[in-house]
Amino acid sequence: MRQKSITWRALKRYNAYNPKYFPLCFLQKVFQNLFFFFELWITAEIVNALYEGRQKEELYLLAAAAVFGLFFTRSVSAVLNRAVSTALEVLENNENAAFNHKTLSLDYGKLEDPEILQHRRKIDENKCINNYGTGRMREILLSLMDSTVNILFSMILFGSMLGQMTAASFRWQILVLLGALTGCLAMNILCQFRQTKRISSCWDEIGDLMLRENRLWSGHILAGTDSRLYRQQAIVSRENRKLNNEHKKAFQKVKSKNFILKIPVTIFNKLTTACSYMIVCFYCVMGIFSVGDLIRYVGYLGRVTDSIWLLFSIAADIRGNERFLKTYLDYFDIENEMYQGNLAVEKRSDKKFDISFRHVSFRYPGSEAFALRDISLDLKVGERLAVVGMNGSGKTTFIKLLCRLYDPGEGEILMNDFNIRKYNYRQYLDLFSVVFQDYHLLSMPLGNNVAGSAAYDREKAERLLEEAGFGERYHKMPQGLETPLYKDFDEDGVEISGGEAQKIALARALYKDAPFIILDEPTAALDPIAEAEIYAKFDEIAGDKTAIYISHRLSSCRFCDKIAVFHEGRIVQTGSHEELLSDPAGKYYELWNAQAQYYT
């Protein structure tokens, strides 16, 4: 991708979020500048009329034109201001929606990739701290519109001025003044370029410091128990004072540097203005320009010189913003690599979906260590499988590969003798209902949470909530399934406990009615007895589904047909509870006895 195409590509994407926004902005700039130029022109006409002693009727007509013209342009500007504000709100909402859609459409593995998470974070930080990226691009384009409209209006109104100037006899003084005006304007632009180039790195340094300050406070939760017991406020405050001092020094440095660099810019800017005044005054003294023309043309020259200077400044801003736009575009350019498959998953009333892991190994992106190593395991329809082992042994990774959130690095996973990669990805995911340890409920009505959709079977949802053990709490909810969970979006929302949330998550897994149902330690925070009761109850509800239970507490899964013992990413034992316990040299026996001593 060529560097010069970055801003254009970003602008095309940004404009697509609301194509009405920039045309409305252009109209807004037209009427804002029209107000200024009309005010300048009508004022000059009124001054000329008074100076020349014209009739009262003409003065009244000019006054009426002034009132109507200014009222009209100001009214249209007000309407456009409101329309632009609304259009910007729509644009920003659509941009956020596009970001969320892109994030949700990424492969699951990419969502857990630290580099991609940091990439998205950089975009948000650039936007929040210095408005770099699309926000700065929008500001630059609005400045470009303003300058362009200014120059166009000035050129149109300069017609009468140039006509009067060319009609007058040539004077060498005018040539000198025009040369001085051009030279001062060129030097003004050159000095501005120099100032922008040297200051930009200083502002980047301040931006980095602001990011560190922001991360410091957002990364530390100082309202909890740890901050009080370990006096963490003092540690964080000390680090914050250090960053504040660095920020202060950097800010003083940039202000001092900017003051020095701005001296020649200010000098040449004032000289440019002075030359404009001298040209107009020279023709006024010669009797070519009237008193009203003096007011009018000085205003025109001032606006056009400022606009020309701003155009060159915009060019520098575009270059400085391009690296942030590249970060923005690169996020949308991230491509999914997971094969989606095209083989339809057969709809079977007998739920006969046999799964086989064949020598499967897997490493997480960016990691050199294997999370799973040479896993071979068969899972038959209707079977109860327990996956047990110590923390970090690979249990949850096994489930992620089973559900095809990741693909194996080595080996293959088969379903009914076909590699699962060949199946339609969405249809394959529909085979699984999983309650992970870090499950989430939405701040939406209870019924939508259970069904996972806007439309649902009320009778089925109520029945499954009862079966999951949520019935007593449900009957106390005045709005029933329409009761909003949490208060994020509704003041009438209800707060639910962790245990109640678990039951809703279990009901959600049952509502999906998938052939495979998996519990990945969602009850790890409960005591062993309560966990065992929930697992046993859930096993009864699961019926003829194939069920997988994950736990590091062996007692919770002793009822299962088969137990797979994971250790350091490998399956070291398989068998029933009795079979595994009969092997004193096995890992299961070791774990069982290690845990049993705490409950006897």
N, C-alpha and C positions, 0 to 999 in steps of 0.2 A: 504493500500500500504506500503510495507516494505521500510524503509529508504534507504537501499542499492540499491534499484531498481530505484531510482529517476534519477540518472545520466544516467543510461542505457536507460531508457524510453525517456529522453530528447534527448539523442544522436540518437536514432532510428528515432525520429520525425525530428530532425534537418538534419540528413543525407538524409532523404527522399526528402527534398527540392531540392537537387541536388546530386544524388548518385555518380557522377563523381568526386566531389570535394576532398574527403579524399583520394581516391586512387591516384589522381594526386599529392596531398600533400606528400603522402608517397614516390612516385617516386622522387619528388623534394628533399626531405630529403636524399634519397639514393644518388643522384648525388651530392648534396652539400657536404655530408660527404665523398663521394668517391673522390671528388676533393682534400679535405684536406689530406686524407690518402694516395692517390696516390702521392701527392706532397711530403709528408713526406717520403714515401718509395723510390721514385726516387731520392730524394736529398741524402738519406743515401747511396743508391747504387753508385751515382756519387762520393760522398766523399770516399767511400771504394775503388772505382776504381782509384781515384787520389792518395790515400794513399798507395795503393798497387802497383802503377806504371804500370797499365795495358796498353795494346796497344791502340794507337789512334783510331783505327777502333771501338773498343768496347766503347770508350768514345763518339765517334761521334754517335754511335748507341743509347747509353743511352740518349744523348742530344736530338736526334731526337724523341725518345720515350717520353721524358719529354714534348717536345713541342706539339707533337700530342696528348698525353694523357690529358695534361692540357687544350689544346684547345677543345678537344672533350667533356670532362666533363663540362667545363665552357659553351660551346655552348648548350649542352643539358639542363643544368641548366637554361640558359636564356630562352630557349623555354618553359620549364616547369614553370618558374616564370610567364610568360605571360599567359599560360594556366590556372594556379592556380588563378591568378587575375581575369580572365574572369569567371572562375567557381564560385569564391566567389561572384562576382557581381550577377550572376544568382541565387545563393543560397539565398543571402540577399533579392533580388527582390521577389523570391518565398516565402520566410518567411513573408515578408510584405503582400504579396497577401493572404497568409494563415490566417494571423491575420485579414485582412479586410474581408475575406470570413467568418471567424468565427463570427466577429462582426455583419455582415449583416445577418447572419443566426440565430442570437439570437432572442428570443421573444422580441417584442417591449418593453414590460414592463421591461425586463432586461436591455435594452439599457438606460432606464431612472432611473435605480436603482443606487443610489449614491455609494453603495459598489462595484458594478461591474465596474462602471466608475473609481473609485479609484484603483481597482485591475489592470485595463489596464494601468492606469497612472503610477503605481509602476513599472510595467515591463519596460515601456519606460524610466523612470527615472533611474532605475538600470542600464540599458544599456548605457544611455548617460553619467552618472556621473562616474561610476567606471567600466563600461563594465561587470557588473555582469550578470549572467544568461548564455545564449547560447554563447555570445561573449567570456566570460571567459572560458567556457567549450571548445570552439574551440581552444583557446590559450593553454589550458592544454593538449589537445590531440596532438597538434602540437609539444609541448615540449616532450610529451611521445614518439612520433614517432622519434624525433631527438635523444633522449637518447637511445632508443632501437636500432636504426641503428648504433649509435656510439659504443654501447657495442658489437653488433654483429660483426662489422668490426674489433674492437679491439681484440675480442676473436679469430677471424679467423687469424689475423696477429700475435697474441701471440703464435700461434703454434710453429713457429721457435724459439721464445724466450724460451718457456718452454722446448723444445727439447734440446736446448743448456744448460739450467740450470740443467736439470735432468742428462745430460751426464757428468756434472762436479762433482767433489768430494764434499761431504757434508761438509759444514762449519757451526758451531753454530752461527756465526755472521749473516748469512742469516736468520736463524730462528728468531733471535731477531729482525732484521729489518722487516721481514714479520709480526711479531706480533705487532711491533710498528705501521706499516702501517695500519693494520686492526683496532687497537685500536684508532688511530687518526681519521680514516675514520668514525668509529662508534660514537666517541665523536662529530665529526663535524656534523653528521646527528642529533644526540640528541640535540645539541645546536641550530641547525637550526629549529627543531621542537619547541623548547622552544621560540625562537625568533618569529616564525610565529604565535604561539598561543597568545603570549602577545601583539603583534603588531596589530593583526587583529581587535581587539575591538577599537583600536585608529583610524585605517583607517575607520572603520564604523562610528565613531563619525565625522570625517572629511567629509565623504560622506553625512551624514545627514545635516551638515552645508552647503555643496555645494548645496544640494537640496533646502534648505531654501533660499539661495541666488538666485538660479535659479527661484524659485517660486515668490520671491519678485519682480523681474524685469519682469517676464512674466505675472504676475498678475496685473500689473499696466501699463496703457497706458498713457504715459507722454507726448504725442504729441498733446493732445486734448485741448479743451477750459477749462475744469475743472481744469486741472493741472496748468494752468496759472492764472485763477481767484482765486483759493484757495491755490496757492503756494504749490502744492502737491509734487513738486520736492524736497523741503527741508525735508519734512516728510520722503519720501522714501529714500533720500540720508542719512539721519540720521540713519535710520534702517539698511541701507546697511553698513554704517561705523561700526555699532555695530556688525553686522555679520562678517565683515572683521576682526575685532579685535579678535572675538572668533575663527575665522578660523586660524588666525595667531598664537594664543596661542596654539590651538590644534595641528597645524603643527609643531611648535617648540617642543611641548611635545613629539610627535611621533618621530621626528628626534633625539631628545636627548635620548629617550628610545631606539630607534633603534641603535644608535651609541654604547651605553653601551652593548646591547645584542649582537651586531655584533663583539665585541672584541674577545670573545672566539671562535666564528665561524671562524673568520679570522686566529686566532692563529692555530687552529686545521687544517684548510685548508692548511696553509703554511707548517705545520708539515707533513701533508699527502704528499704534493708535495716533501718536503725534503726527506722523507723516500723513495719515488719512485726514486728520483735522486740517493740516496745512494745505493739502491739495484743494479741499472744499473751500477753505477760507480764501485761498488765492483767487479762485474763480469768483467767489463772492465779492471780493474787493474789486475785481475787474468788472463787476456788474453783470456777469454771465449768470450767476446763481442768485436767487432771491433769498430773503431771510428764512422763509419756509424750507427752501431747498437745503440750506445749511443744516437745519435740524434733520431733515429727511436723509440726506446723503451721508452725513456723519454716522447716523444709525445704521444705514445699509453697509457702509464700509466696515464698521466695527463688527457687525454680525458675520459678514463674509470672511473676514480675516480670521476671526475666532473659529469659524467652521472649517476653514482650510487647515488651520493648525490642528484641530481636533481629528480630522481625517487621517493625518499622518500619525497622530497619537494612537488612533484605533488600530492602525497596521501593527504597531509595536505590541499592543494588548493582545491582538489575535495570535501572534507568534508566542507570546508568553503563556497563553491559555491552552495551546495545542497539546501539550504533554498531559494536561488533566483531561482533555477531551479524549485523548488516546486511551487513557485508563478507563474512561466511561464506555467507549466503543468496544474495547477488548472484552469487557464483561459480556456484552451482548453477542460477541463473536465466539464465545466458548461453545464448542460443539459437543454434543453427546456422542459417546463412543459405544454405549451398550446396544447390542443388536436387539431389535424389537421383535423379531420372529414373525412368521406368517402362517404357521400351522395352527389351525383352530383347536381349542381345547374342547374335547368331546363332553357334552352334557350327559352325565350318567346318574341315573336314579339310585344305583347301588353304591355310588361314591367310590368306585374302584379306581383309585389312583395310587399305584405303588411307586415309591420313591427309592432310588438307589444312589448313594454316594460312592464313587469309585476313585480311590486314591486322590482325593481332593486336598490341595494345599492352597493357602491364601496368605497374602501379605497386604496390609493396608497401604494406600498410596503414600509414598514418602518414607515408608518404614522398611528397614532391612531385615527385621525379625519376622518370622512366620507367626501369624496368629493361629493358623491351623496347619497341621502337617500330616499328609498321607491319611486322610480320613476315609474309611470305607464302612458303610452302614446301610442296611436295608430297612425300610419302613413300610409295613403292610397295611392295607386298608382296615380300619376299625381298631388298629393297635393302639395301646397306651404305652408311650415311650417317655421315660424320665431321663433327662440330661442333667447329670450332677457333676460336681467338682468344685475346687476352690475358686476364689475370685481370680479372674484373669486367666482362667484355663481354656477359654475359647468357646464357652457355651453360647453366649449371645451372638458371636460371629457365625457359629454354626447355623443359627436360626436365620440370620441375615442372608446367608448363602442359600438356604433352603427356600426362602421367600424371593430369591433373586434380586435382592437389593444390591448385591454385588455378584459378579461372576468369578468363578475360581481362577486362580492363576495357573494351576496345574490340575490335571484330572478332569472329571466330568460328573454332572449330576443328571440322572435319568428319571423320567416319569413314564411309566408304561413302555419302557425300552427306547424312548426317544430322549435325546438331549434336551433339557428344559429350555435351552437357548432358541430352539426351533419353534417353540410355541409362541403364539401371540402374547406379547408382554402383559397387556392389560388383562387379558383373559386368565393368564396364569396367576397374576396377583389376586384375582377374585377367588381363587381356591383357598385362600388363607385368611383366618381371623386370628389376630395376635393381640395380646395385652402385654405390652412391654413394661419393664420396670419404670421407665420414665414416660409413661403414657400421658396424654394431654386431653382435657375436655375443652370445648369451645364455650365462650361467653355467649351462649345462645339458649333457646328454650330446651328443656329436658328432652322432649320428644325428638327434636332434631339431633341432639347428641346421641341418643340411643340408635336412631335409624341411620345417621350419617347422611341425611338428605332432607330436602325441604318437605317432600311428601312422604308420608309413612302410614303404616297400618297401626292405628291406635290400640286396637285390642291386643295385637302381637307385642307391641312395646310395653304395655301395662303388664301383660303376663310374664314377660322376660324380666322386668324389674322386680316382680314378686319372686320369681325363681332365683334371682341373683341375691335376694335378701334385702332389697331396698323398699319393700312394700310398706313397712311401718312409717318410714320417713315420707314416702310418696303420698300416703293418704293424708298427711298433714299439710301438703302443699295446696293452697286454695285454688291455684290455676291449673293444677294437674300437670299434664304433659306440656302445657304452654308456659309453665313457670320458667322464667329466665334464670340461668345459672350465673352467679357472680354479679357484680354491680358495675362492670366495666362500661356497659352500654345502656343499662336500665337500672334506675334507682330502686325498682321493685324486685331486682334480682336477689336470689338467696345464696348465702354462703354455705358451702357443704364441707364436711370434714374429710380428711384423707381416706378414712374407711368407707364413707359414703361414695366418694369419687371412684374408689376401686370397684364398688358394686355396680355403678353406672357403666364403667368401662367393661366389666364382665358382661353386662346386659347388651352392650353395643357389639361385643364379639359374637354373642349368641344370635343377635338380630340378623347379622350378615348371613347366617346359615351356610357357611362355607364348609367344604368337606374336611378341611384341616383346621384344628383349633389349637392355639398355642398360648401357654401362660409362661412368660419370661420373667419370673420373680416379681410380679406386681405387688406381692404381699411381703416383700423382704423386710419392711419396717414393722411388721407384726411379730408377736411372739410365736414360737414354734407350734404351740397347740392351736392357736387361732389360724395359722397358715395351713396346718394339716386339715382342719375342719373345712376351710374354704376350698381346698383342693379336692377333698372327698366330695363335697357338695357339687362342685363344678363338674366333676367326673360323672356324677349321676345325671346332671342336666345334659351333658354332651351327647349322650345316647350313642348312636352308631357312628359318630364322627371319629376320624383319626385324631388323637389328642397327644400333644407333646407338652410335658411339664418340665420347667427348668427351675432348679433350686440348688443352693449349696447346703441346704438342710436335708439330709437323707431321709429323715423320718416322714417328711411330707409326701414322699413319692413311693413309699414301699408297696402300695397297691398296684403299681404299674406292671404291665406284662413284661416289659424289658427295660433295663436301666443301662445307659451308656455312661461310663465314668471317664470324664475328661481330665487330663493333667498335662499342663505345659503345651497345649495345642494339639494333643494327640488323644485318641481313644485308647485307654490302657486296659479296659475291661468292659464286657457286656454280659448281661444275664439277668435273671430275676433277683429279687431281694435275697431270697434264701440261698440261691446259687452263689451269689457274690459274697454273702456273709460266711459261707462255708470255706472260703479260701483265706486263711489267716495271713498269707503273704501278699494279698492283694491290696490295692489302694483303697477300695471300698471298705474293706474291713478296718483299715487304719483310720479312715475318716469317720466311720460309724462309731468306733470306740472312743475316738477323740471328742466327738460331739456328745456321746451318751453320758460321759462323766459329769457334764454340766446340768443334766436333767435327772440325776439319780440321787 
